[in-house]
Each structure stands twice: as C-alpha cells, then as structure tokens.
C-alpha cells in the first residue's frame, strides 16, 4: 500500500518546471513555476511571496532556440537602443535588457549605462548574425570614424555583428569589469559603441 500511495502522489502532483514563461500580451515574465497541465494553468510566487495562478493559454514557454533571429543572451537592437535578450519564448516574445540613453557614475564600475527591462516581440528587434561583408564577432579592426569614447584610427574588437549592417565594437584592451546581472558587459559597458560596417576596416599596420 505504501508504494501504491507513492505512485499516486507522483501522478497527481504538479511538476516543477525548469522553464520560464513569458506572457503572450503583457510585459510579464514568470519563473520558478509549477505546471498543472491537466488543470491548464501554471502557479508561481509573486514578489510578496503570494501563490498565484496563470492560464497556460496566456503564456508561452521560453526556449534556447533562435526565434526571428533572436537568441537568449545575444545582442539585439530595439528602437535604436543596444539590448540583450534574457529570455526568448516560443511564441516570439522576449524579455530584453536595454540601454535607456542615460549614463551615470557607479561607485564600483565608474561611468556606465542605465538599463531597463522590457518585453517585446522578437520581430521588432534587429538580431545578431554571424558575418557581414567579411566582418565577424571577435575580429580586430581599425575604426575609421570617431565616437564619443573611441578616436578614429584606434584598433577595436567586434563584439557583435547585426543584421542591419551595424557592428558593436570595443576599444582593444579596454575590457572593463561590468555587472553580469541586469544586462551583461556589452549592454552596460560605456566603452561598447555602435558603428556601421563601412566605419571599420581590416587595414594593415
């Protein structure tokens, strides 16, 4: 009887989900969920510790796959701002951490970008690609224009290649520390800037 009871508990208890869910229409992300497939809902705890429910039909499970070109932890551009995808859902929604256009001085990391989290459709984003015009992530090139933080003629490292023909570059040797939580070094780091492919070259010397 004891073993039969144990089997019954396993069959009818909710299964703890390792996945995170994104709401289909609202800017909400749900983690540490329990899935109740038979009843058609997930349960999760609010920031106040309250146990809440959400219909499975209203949310979509996150995935490690690329959706509309956007992949978890990769860079994307939204409304002209540099962002990073933290969660990507199977239905095309994603949670991004984006620059706001505001910078401030942090007591530990110095000058850095202010960030915000948003949930948007991946179809609204310009994603990373492997290569454009022979330029790939990790390549060292020379900058042909000046930016707010890098002078023309300086060597830079390509940190991301974007589908619209732009690059994210960082001055060589300026790999500064940055908080991983809330955006990662590329999004937060003041030394990473956006330029066009035509603004760099693999020049000799």
C-alpha positions in Angstrom: 0.0 0.0 0.0 2.8 2.4 0.8 4.4 2.0 -2.7 1.0 2.5 -4.4 0.4 5.7 -2.5 3.8 7.0 -3.5 3.0 6.3 -7.2 -0.4 8.2 -6.8 1.4 11.2 -5.4 3.8 11.3 -8.3 1.0 11.0 -10.9 -1.2 13.8 -9.5 1.4 16.3 -8.1 2.4 19.3 -10.2 5.7 19.0 -11.9 8.3 21.8 -11.1 9.2 23.4 -14.3 12.7 24.4 -15.1 11.4 26.7 -17.8 10.5 30.4 -17.6 7.2 31.6 -19.1 6.5 34.9 -20.9 3.0 36.4 -21.1 1.5 36.5 -24.5 0.4 40.1 -24.3 1.6 41.7 -21.1 5.2 42.6 -20.2 5.4 39.9 -17.6 7.9 37.1 -17.1 7.2 34.1 -14.7 10.0 32.0 -13.3 10.1 29.2 -10.7 6.7 27.9 -11.9 4.8 24.8 -11.3 2.9 23.4 -14.3 -0.6 22.0 -13.8 -1.2 20.7 -17.4 -4.4 18.8 -16.6 -6.0 21.9 -15.0 -4.5 24.2 -17.6 -2.5 26.7 -15.5 0.9 27.5 -14.0 1.4 28.5 -10.4 4.1 30.9 -9.3 5.0 33.2 -6.4 4.7 36.9 -6.5 7.4 39.2 -5.2 5.5 39.3 -2.0 5.5 35.5 -1.7 1.8 35.1 -2.6 1.0 32.0 -4.6 -0.7 33.0 -7.9 -2.1 31.2 -11.0 -1.9 32.0 -14.7 -3.7 30.1 -17.5 -1.3 28.2 -19.8 -3.1 29.6 -22.8 -2.0 33.1 -21.7 1.8 32.3 -21.6 4.5 30.8 -23.7 7.4 28.7 -22.5 10.9 30.0 -23.1 13.4 28.3 -25.5 17.1 28.1 -26.2 16.4 28.2 -29.9 16.6 31.2 -32.2 13.2 32.9 -32.8 13.0 35.5 -35.6 16.8 35.6 -35.4 16.9 36.5 -31.7 18.6 34.1 -29.3 18.9 34.1 -25.5 21.9 36.1 -24.2 22.7 37.6 -27.6 22.6 41.3 -28.5 19.8 42.9 -30.5 18.7 46.5 -31.4 15.3 47.7 -30.3 14.2 51.3 -31.3 17.8 52.1 -31.9 18.9 51.0 -28.4 21.5 48.3 -27.7 19.8 45.5 -25.9 20.4 41.9 -24.8 17.8 39.1 -24.9 17.5 37.5 -21.5 14.5 35.2 -22.2 13.1 34.2 -25.6 9.7 32.5 -25.8 8.4 30.0 -28.4 5.6 32.4 -29.4 8.1 35.1 -30.4 8.0 37.3 -27.3 11.2 38.0 -25.4 12.5 39.9 -22.4 15.3 42.3 -23.2 17.6 44.5 -21.1 18.2 47.7 -23.0 20.2 50.9 -22.7 18.0 53.9 -21.9 20.3 56.5 -23.3 21.2 57.7 -19.7 24.6 57.2 -18.2 25.7 57.6 -14.6 28.8 57.0 -12.4 28.8 53.9 -10.4 30.9 53.7 -7.2 32.4 50.4 -8.3 32.3 50.3 -12.1 32.7 54.0 -12.9 30.7 55.5 -15.8 28.1 53.0 -17.0 24.8 52.8 -18.9 21.5 52.9 -17.1 19.4 49.8 -18.2 15.7 48.8 -18.2 13.9 45.5 -18.8 11.2 45.3 -21.4 9.1 42.5 -23.0 8.7 42.9 -26.8 8.1 40.8 -29.9 11.3 39.4 -31.4 10.1 40.5 -34.8 10.6 44.1 -33.6 14.3 43.5 -32.9 17.4 43.6 -35.1 19.3 40.5 -34.2 22.9 39.3 -34.3 24.2 37.5 -37.4 27.4 35.6 -37.9 29.0 37.7 -40.6 28.5 40.8 -42.8 31.0 41.8 -45.5 33.7 39.6 -44.0 33.3 41.1 -40.5 32.8 38.6 -37.7 32.5 38.7 -33.9 35.9 38.7 -32.4 37.7 40.3 -35.3 40.1 43.1 -34.7 39.7 46.1 -37.0 40.5 49.8 -37.2 37.9 52.4 -36.6 37.6 55.0 -39.4 35.4 57.5 -37.6 35.5 59.0 -34.1 32.8 58.2 -31.5 32.2 59.6 -28.0 34.6 57.1 -26.4 36.9 56.0 -29.3 39.1 58.0 -31.7 39.4 57.4 -35.4 42.4 55.1 -36.2 42.2 53.1 -33.0 42.0 49.4 -33.0 38.7 47.9 -31.9 37.3 44.4 -31.3 34.0 43.5 -32.9 31.6 42.4 -30.1 28.6 41.7 -32.3 27.6 41.8 -35.9 24.0 43.0 -36.5 21.6 42.1 -39.3 21.2 45.8 -40.4 24.9 46.1 -41.2 25.9 47.7 -37.9 28.6 46.5 -35.5 29.1 46.7 -31.8 32.8 47.4 -31.1 35.0 47.9 -28.1 38.4 49.6 -27.9 41.2 46.9 -27.7 42.5 46.5 -24.2 39.5 48.3 -22.6 37.7 45.1 -21.4 36.4 46.7 -18.2 34.5 44.9 -15.5 30.7 45.1 -15.6 27.8 43.7 -13.7 26.5 40.5 -15.4 23.1 40.8 -13.8 20.8 43.3 -15.4 22.4 43.3 -18.8 25.9 41.9 -19.1 29.1 43.7 -20.1 28.1 44.6 -23.7 24.9 46.4 -22.8 26.2 48.1 -19.6 29.7 48.9 -20.7 30.2 52.5 -21.8 33.2 51.5 -24.0 31.0 49.5 -26.3 29.6 51.6 -29.2 27.5 51.0 -32.3 29.1 51.8 -35.7 28.4 50.9 -39.4 30.3 48.2 -41.2 31.7 51.0 -43.5 33.2 52.7 -40.5 35.8 50.0 -39.9 38.4 48.3 -42.0 40.9 45.4 -41.7 43.7 47.8 -42.6 47.3 46.6 -42.5 49.5 48.1 -39.8 
